[in-house]
Amino acid sequence: MTTTVSRETTSSVTTEHFDVLIVGAGISGIGSAYHLKTQCPERSYVVLEALDGFGGTWRTHRYPGIRSDSDLYTFGYRFKPWTNAPIASAAEIQKYLGDVIEENDLAPHIRYRHHIESASWSSEDNCWTLHVTRGDSGEVVRFTTNFLWMCQGYYRHAEGYTPDWPGMDRFRGPIVHPQTWPEDLDYKGKHVVVIGSGATAATLVPAIAPDCAHVTLLQRSPTYFISRPNRDEVVEMLRELEVPEEWIHEIARRKVLHDLHLLNQISVDEPEFTRDALIDAVRAELPPGYDVETHFTPKYRPWRQRLALLPDGDLLKGISSGRASVVTDEIEEFTEDGILLKSGEVLRADIIVTATGFNLSVLGDIDFTVDGDHLDLADTITYRGMMFTGVPNLVWIFGYFRASWTLRVDLVGDFVCRLLHHMDELGVKRVTPRLRAQDADTEVLPWLDPEDFNPGYMMRSMDLLPKRLDRPEWQHTQDYWTERETLPNADLDDGCLRFE
């Protein structure tokens, strides 16, 4: 086992060396640390986290009702059974992650309040050097590592995306983004307008509606919603039979993945049928005569954007009760006491919430260099959606949109550990993705095909992301059901990876 080395340099900057350095202590980083510890116990490692605790999204997002948008049988790890309701609150997810840390003794390996400023690769030394600022003391420290595992997520935690609408400075009330929800925001008895129609808006509206005078969900265009009971009858039956939780977790996980695969497949094969079925299901939960065509009939085919999940149909219940309503229109301008729409309608508001999405963060907005040259990921081709041409000894976790993000955490964890063992067997220190001769004349394409999947936060930032080729080795397919077979069996010696 390689030991951690600490030393004082001549510049009085403390340097520590680890075999593997994991960036981020959210759901990706914690899962990756588990796989590294269990599959590569001979390697030393550290997890650096900029926040003051673990959890990532589930720590920073504190708006009312914050919950998962995926079931926890698949959003949870394959190695840790989930024992509560399928859709979980942020607090429940935080507890789950805390249990993983405690049960596997990961805490001694995690350093909080460590903000990474830069990361530089040296081919001469075969290692990464990271310059880090400690948030608790302001001290600058340095880490070196043989292998860098990026688990920092894909958006900026410090700020969300809010368009610049005319007149915003005239509005007399607070304008709030859910990502930076003020703890002292008083919305009781107030008229609130929530701009947006994705998962965040669908979560927030029913959570605050009981306490508000009224909540209006203002959307430019409708989203597909899918309503499901927040319980699993199969799981409940198995528990009555006193089946071990590990078995229940695996059975529930397989059932969810089977059903989701069918939904994905039918969305591609029979988009009109799927569209009508989704819309009819929403119509059945709304009052007779409700204008579903205007407010719940999207213009795009199912799964070109993520389906927004409604546990127990909570948003639709809020609308049916009259405590919430939906307006489909575009904003002309903000006024002193609300929003003027392009139709001429005025929405009165005491508070406006902009649930309008994320700002993408590529590799944590860290300044990367490779042998002294600035790294622009947009100039690289992705290897299987997790490594990049010309960038040695680095893996990035980017999960799934049409399935739970964490499914890919487990798959990539297995892959990285297999890759590290393979490097040991070859006696090499460096692995770098390189295009093969047969790849040289292949058309270079954007990270995602916008005809296949096109959420706004991705389309706004495609110029920041790596490119892909129309070959399985050189793209992130977003297809878990294919990758669960191909990634474990990927040939590490097929020429895509150069070992030195």
Secondary structure, DSSP 8 states (H G I E B T S, - for coil): ----EEEE-TTS-EEEEEEEEEE--SHHHHHHHHHHHHH-TTS-EEEE-SSSSS-THHHH--STT-B-SS-HHHHS-TTS---S-SS-BHHHHHHHHHHHHHHTT-GGGEE-SEEEEEEEEETTTTEEEEEEEETTT--EEEEEEEEEEE---SB-SS-------TTGGG--S-EE-GGG--TT---TT-EEEEE--SHHHHHHHHHHGGGSSEEEEEESS---EEEE-SS-HHHHHHHHTT--HHHHHHHHHHHHHHHHHHHHHHHHH-HHHHHHHHHHHHHHTS-TT--HHHHS--SS-TTSS--EEEETTHHHHHHHHTSEEEEE--EEEEETTEEEETTS-EEE-SEEEE-----B-SGGG-EEEETTEE--GGGSBEETTTEETT-TTEEE----SSS-HHHHHHHHHHHHHHHHHHHHHHT-S-EEE---GGGTTS--B-SS-TTT---HHHHTTGGGS-BB-SSGGGS----HHHHHHHTTT--TTSSSEEE-
